[in-house]
Amino acid sequence: MTKPTSLSLHVPEPRFRPGDEVDFSYLRIPPAGASDRPPPDAPTSETRHLTEGLIRVLDEQGKAVGSWNPELPVEVLKKGLRVMMLNRAYDERMTVAQRQGKTSFYMKCTGEEAVAAAQGLSLERDDMLFPTYRQHGLLFARDWSIVDMMCQVFSNSRDRLKGRQMPVFYSSREAGFFSISGNLGTQFSQAVGWAMASAYKGDNRIAAAWIGDGATAEGDFHYALTFASVYRAPIVLTVVNNQWAISGYHGVAGGEQATFADRALGYGIPGLRVDGNDFPAVWAATRWASERARRNLGPTLIELFTYRAAAHSTSDDPSKYRPADEAKKWPLGDPIDRLRQHLVVEGHWSEDEHQSLQDELTAQVREAAREAESYGTLGSGDRPSPSTMFEDVFKETPWHIRRQRQEAGI
């Protein structure tokens, strides 16, 4: 009898750690235009190949090619560029504000701007959004007030959430922007519930939700896909695979074994794997999925393959767990640079126009910050009254809460 083999566990480890030479040549990146675009009413079985490849529209020269090319009007492309650049200028300004002690915390989405910009502009204005903390570009896409967003980050007297949420955990009923939760997986399950309710009422609005790659390992992800599949909920479900869940490598969530888009197939849901730094590709995939939802054909799961170029948050130091130059070597490039190149190649943009827009947006963000700071910051100025802690919980305040407020003298 042969000696039995000792059992062992596989513990996923990133390919590169601090000090290692980065080489992304192991990634299978198909050329732009290689993926075919099935009709939105195609059965799930005909999308299987789209979970393994990578839907791309912009080629290396900046040309839009292939059947997924949405042939967007120049105005939409320019609006997308503006939204992404505004997002980045805003992130830079608020990060400086955090370092100055004006807020306790901040999270940038550097390198992922195309996610919110393209999807926000592809969806309808009254669709309901269930984002995570790196999709605040959805608010820029809907022309929401920058001052309002900054007041929430500063938790000042104009903070619509009255200081009850972490900075960058925005919420706006008027913008169709559901409250951000630190437990990201819940966004999927809540969004599916909202979408089911919309269908039950005979409404015409769909839902869209986002989570990161790490949250796919949480139960909420699977609960949501089960309900979405069984009841054909009108929803677009997006997994933003930016390679890192804080300092956790995406392989810990199963990213080594299969793509995240692959998971849709087991639930009978179409899955699309998309170049998340390719603005037209993200726009086109989202429009394909939203059309399915609007035609009562059910949900779609989209994996946006991108890279978190910045730290997870101002509390994080990525140099502790990945090489310092890893972001610069990401083979899918920078979403802003790629869309700029496309517009220039097509003769619709110039470097002078780009610099002018950059200056304009920097000034816009600076002026908004000046106004928001006049209403207070973490370290100075007015804040929401302590009396507000007793508000917004009950429709009619019960006696014991009224007594507590009286005892507090507020």
C-alpha positions in Angstrom: 0.0 0.0 0.0 1.5 3.3 -1.0 2.0 6.0 1.6 -0.9 8.5 1.4 0.0 12.0 0.2 -0.1 14.6 3.0 -2.9 17.1 2.5 -2.2 20.8 2.2 -4.1 24.0 1.8 -3.7 26.5 -1.0 -3.3 30.0 0.4 -3.7 32.6 -2.4 -0.7 35.0 -2.6 -0.3 38.0 -4.9 2.3 37.6 -7.5 4.2 40.7 -6.4 5.2 42.0 -3.0 7.1 45.1 -2.1 10.5 45.0 -3.7 9.5 42.6 -6.4 9.8 43.3 -10.1 6.3 43.8 -11.6 5.4 41.9 -14.7 1.8 41.7 -15.8 2.6 39.7 -19.0 0.7 36.7 -17.4 -2.6 38.5 -17.9 -4.6 37.4 -21.0 -5.7 40.7 -22.6 -7.4 40.2 -25.9 -7.1 43.0 -28.6 -9.8 45.6 -28.7 -12.8 44.6 -30.7 -12.2 40.8 -30.3 -15.4 40.2 -28.3 -18.6 39.8 -30.2 -21.8 41.5 -29.0 -24.8 39.2 -28.8 -28.3 40.8 -28.8 -29.6 41.8 -25.4 -32.2 39.1 -25.5 -29.6 36.3 -26.0 -29.9 33.4 -23.6 -27.4 33.1 -20.8 -25.6 30.2 -22.5 -24.6 32.5 -25.4 -22.8 34.9 -23.0 -20.5 32.2 -21.5 -17.5 33.2 -23.6 -18.0 36.9 -22.5 -17.3 35.9 -18.8 -13.8 34.7 -19.8 -12.5 37.2 -22.2 -12.4 41.0 -21.9 -14.8 43.4 -23.7 -12.6 46.2 -25.1 -13.4 49.0 -27.5 -10.4 51.4 -27.5 -7.3 50.0 -29.2 -3.7 50.9 -28.6 -3.9 53.9 -31.0 -7.1 55.2 -29.4 -9.5 54.1 -32.1 -12.9 52.7 -31.2 -13.3 49.3 -32.8 -15.5 46.2 -32.8 -19.1 45.3 -32.3 -19.2 46.7 -28.8 -18.3 50.2 -30.0 -21.3 52.3 -29.0 -20.4 55.0 -31.4 -21.1 57.7 -28.8 -21.8 61.3 -29.8 -18.8 63.6 -29.2 -20.8 65.4 -26.5 -21.2 62.2 -24.4 -17.5 61.5 -24.7 -16.6 65.0 -23.6 -19.0 64.8 -20.7 -17.4 61.5 -19.7 -14.0 63.1 -19.8 -15.2 66.0 -17.8 -16.8 63.8 -15.1 -13.6 61.7 -14.8 -11.3 64.7 -14.5 -13.6 66.5 -12.0 -13.7 63.3 -10.0 -9.9 63.2 -9.9 -9.5 66.9 -9.1 -12.1 66.5 -6.3 -10.2 63.5 -4.9 -6.9 65.3 -4.8 -8.4 68.4 -3.1 -10.2 66.3 -0.4 -7.2 64.2 0.3 -5.2 67.4 1.0 -8.1 68.5 3.3 -7.8 65.3 5.2 -4.1 65.8 5.7 -4.8 69.3 7.0 -7.2 67.9 9.7 -10.4 69.2 8.1 -11.9 65.7 7.9 -11.0 62.4 9.6 -11.0 60.2 6.5 -11.1 60.1 2.8 -11.1 57.5 -0.1 -9.9 58.2 -3.6 -10.8 56.3 -6.8 -7.7 57.1 -8.8 -7.6 54.7 -11.8 -11.2 53.7 -11.5 -12.9 56.9 -12.7 -14.4 55.3 -15.9 -16.5 53.0 -13.7 -18.8 55.6 -12.3 -18.5 58.1 -15.2 -19.4 55.6 -18.0 -22.0 53.7 -16.0 -23.6 56.9 -14.6 -24.0 58.4 -18.1 -25.2 55.1 -19.6 -28.0 54.7 -17.1 -31.2 56.8 -17.0 -31.4 59.8 -14.6 -34.1 58.3 -12.5 -32.6 54.8 -12.2 -31.8 54.0 -8.6 -28.1 53.6 -7.7 -26.6 51.5 -4.9 -22.9 52.4 -5.0 -19.9 51.8 -2.8 -17.4 54.4 -1.6 -15.5 54.5 -4.9 -18.4 55.4 -7.1 -19.0 59.0 -6.1 -18.4 59.9 -9.7 -22.1 58.9 -10.2 -23.0 62.1 -8.4 -20.8 64.1 -10.8 -22.4 62.3 -13.7 -25.8 63.5 -12.4 -24.4 67.1 -11.9 -24.9 66.9 -8.2 -23.6 69.8 -6.0 -19.9 69.5 -5.2 -20.4 71.7 -2.1 -23.1 69.4 -0.8 -20.7 66.4 -1.1 -17.9 68.3 0.6 -20.2 69.3 3.5 -20.8 65.6 4.1 -17.1 64.9 4.1 -16.5 67.8 6.6 -19.6 66.8 8.8 -20.3 70.5 9.1 -23.5 72.5 9.6 -24.7 71.9 6.0 -24.1 68.1 6.1 -27.4 66.6 5.0 -26.5 63.4 7.0 -26.0 65.5 10.2 -22.6 64.0 10.9 -23.9 60.5 11.3 -22.1 58.9 8.4 -18.4 58.4 7.7 -16.9 60.9 5.3 -17.5 59.9 1.6 -20.5 57.8 2.6 -22.8 60.1 0.6 -26.6 59.8 0.3 -29.1 61.6 -1.8 -32.7 60.7 -2.5 -33.0 63.5 -5.0 -30.1 62.1 -7.0 -31.3 58.5 -6.7 -28.1 57.7 -4.8 -28.7 55.2 -2.0 -26.8 55.6 1.2 -23.3 54.1 1.1 -22.6 51.3 3.5 -19.2 50.2 4.8 -20.5 46.6 4.6 -20.4 46.6 0.8 -22.1 43.3 0.1 -25.4 44.6 1.5 -25.7 47.0 -1.5 -26.4 44.1 -3.8 -29.1 42.6 -1.7 -30.8 45.9 -1.0 -30.6 46.9 -4.6 -32.2 43.6 -5.7 -35.0 44.2 -3.2 -35.5 47.7 -4.6 -35.6 46.4 -8.2 -38.1 43.7 -7.3 -40.3 46.3 -5.7 -40.1 48.5 -8.8 -41.2 45.6 -11.0 -43.9 44.6 -8.6 -45.4 48.1 -8.7 -45.2 48.2 -12.5 -42.7 51.0 -12.5 -40.2 51.6 -15.3 -37.1 52.4 -13.3 -34.3 49.9 -12.8 -31.6 49.5 -10.2 -27.9 49.4 -10.5 -25.5 48.2 -7.8 -21.8 48.0 -7.2 -19.5 46.0 -4.9 -15.8 45.3 -4.9 -14.1 41.9 -5.7 -13.6 41.2 -2.0 -17.3 41.5 -1.2 -18.1 38.7 -3.6 -16.9 36.3 -0.9 -19.7 37.5 1.4 -23.1 35.9 1.7 -25.0 39.0 0.6 -23.5 38.6 -2.9 -25.0 35.1 -3.3 -28.3 35.9 -1.7 -28.7 38.8 -4.1 -27.9 36.7 -7.2 -30.3 34.0 -6.1 -33.2 36.5 -5.7 -32.3 38.4 -8.8 -32.2 35.2 -10.9 -35.3 33.6 -9.6 -37.5 36.7 -9.8 -35.7 38.2 -12.9 -35.2 41.5 -11.1 -34.6 44.5 -13.3 -31.1 45.3 -12.2 -27.5 45.8 -13.4 -25.0 44.2 -10.9 -21.4 45.4 -11.1 -18.3 43.8 -9.5 -15.5 46.3 -9.6 -12.4 44.1 -9.6 -9.7 46.6 -8.8 -7.3 43.7 -7.7 -7.3 44.7 -4.0 -9.8 44.5 -1.1 -8.0 46.9 1.2 -4.7 45.0 1.5 -6.3 41.7 0.5 -5.4 40.2 -2.8 -8.4 39.4 -5.0 -7.4 35.7 -5.1 -8.6 35.4 -1.5 -12.1 36.0 -2.8 -11.7 33.4 -5.5 -10.3 35.5 -8.3 -7.5 33.0 -9.0 -9.9 30.1 -9.8 -12.3 31.9 -12.1 -13.3 35.3 -13.2 -15.9 37.1 -11.1 -18.1 37.3 -14.1 -18.1 33.5 -14.3 -20.1 33.4 -11.1 -23.2 34.7 -12.9 -23.5 31.6 -15.0 -24.3 29.3 -12.0 -27.3 31.4 -11.3 -28.5 31.5 -14.9 -27.5 35.2 -15.3 -25.6 36.6 -18.2 -22.1 37.7 -17.3 -19.8 40.3 -18.9 -16.1 40.8 -18.2 -15.1 44.3 -19.3 -12.0 46.5 -19.5 -12.9 48.8 -16.7 -10.5 51.6 -17.9 -12.1 51.7 -21.4 -14.9 54.3 -21.2 -16.8 53.3 -24.3 -16.6 49.6 -23.4 -18.0 50.2 -19.9 -20.8 52.5 -21.3 -21.7 49.8 -23.9 -21.8 46.9 -21.5 -23.9 48.9 -19.1 -26.3 49.9 -21.8 -26.6 46.3 -23.0 -27.4 45.1 -19.4 -29.8 48.0 -18.7 -31.7 47.2 -21.9 -32.2 43.6 -20.7 -33.5 44.9 -17.4 -35.9 47.3 -19.0 -37.3 44.6 -21.3 -38.0 42.3 -18.3 -35.2 39.9 -19.4 -33.7 39.9 -15.9 -30.4 40.9 -14.3 -26.8 41.0 -15.7 -23.6 40.7 -13.8 -20.7 42.8 -15.0 -17.1 42.5 -13.9 -15.1 45.6 -14.5 -11.5 44.7 -14.7 -9.5 47.7 -13.4 -6.9 48.7 -10.9 -7.0 50.7 -7.7 -4.0 53.0 -8.3 -4.2 54.9 -5.0 -4.3 53.7 -1.4 -7.5 52.1 -0.1 -8.0 55.1 2.0 -6.1 57.8 3.9 -5.6 55.2 6.6 -3.9 52.8 4.3 -0.2 52.5 3.1 -0.1 50.3 0.0 3.7 50.2 0.0 3.4 47.6 2.8 1.7 45.0 0.6 2.5 45.8 -3.1 5.4 47.2 -5.1 5.4 51.0 -5.3 5.4 51.0 -9.1 2.7 48.4 -9.6 0.0 50.9 -10.6 2.3 52.5 -13.2 2.7 49.2 -14.9 -0.9 48.2 -15.1 -1.3 47.2 -18.7 -4.8 48.7 -19.2 -3.5 52.2 -18.6 -5.3 55.2 -17.1 -8.9 55.8 -18.1 -8.6 59.5 -18.4 -5.5 59.3 -20.6 -7.2 56.7 -22.8 -10.4 58.7 -23.4 -8.3 61.8 -24.0 -6.2 60.0 -26.6 -9.4 58.7 -28.3 -10.8 62.2 -28.6 -7.5 63.6 -29.9 -7.2 60.8 -32.5 -10.7 61.5 -33.7 -9.9 65.2 -34.1 -12.3 66.3 -31.3 -9.8 67.4 -28.7 -6.4 69.0 -28.2 -3.8 69.2 -25.5 -4.6 72.9 -25.1 -8.3 72.2 -24.6 -7.4 69.4 -22.1 -5.2 71.7 -20.0 -7.8 74.4 -20.1 -10.4 72.0 -18.8 -8.0 70.8 -16.1 -7.5 74.4 -15.0 -11.2 75.1 -15.0 -12.1 72.0 -12.9 -9.3 72.7 -10.4 -10.6 76.2 -9.9 -14.2 74.9 -9.6 -13.2 72.4 -6.9 -11.1 75.0 -5.1 -14.1 77.5 -5.1 -16.4 74.8 -3.9 -14.0 73.8 -1.1 -13.8 77.5 0.0 -17.6 77.6 0.3 -18.0 74.2 2.0 -15.3 75.1 4.6 -17.1 78.3 5.4 -19.9 76.2 6.9 -17.4 74.4 9.1 -14.9 71.5 9.0 -14.0 68.7 11.4 -11.6 71.0 13.3 -13.5 74.3 13.3 -16.8 76.0 12.6 -20.4 75.0 13.1 -21.6 71.4 13.3 -25.0 69.8 13.4 -26.7 70.4 16.7 -26.5 67.5 19.3 -30.3 67.6 19.4 -30.4 66.0 15.9 -29.4 62.7 17.4 -33.1 62.3 18.5 -34.4 62.9 15.0 -35.0 60.8 11.8 -35.5 57.5 13.5 -39.2 57.3 14.4 -42.0 58.8 12.4 -43.6 59.8 15.7 -41.2 60.2 18.5 -42.1 57.8 21.4 -42.3 59.1 25.0 -39.1 57.6 26.2 -37.1 59.4 23.5 -38.8 62.7 24.3 -37.9 62.1 28.0 -34.2 61.4 27.0 -34.1 64.7 25.0 -35.6 66.6 27.9 -33.1 65.1 30.3 -30.3 66.1 28.0 -31.6 69.6 27.9 -31.5 69.8 24.1 
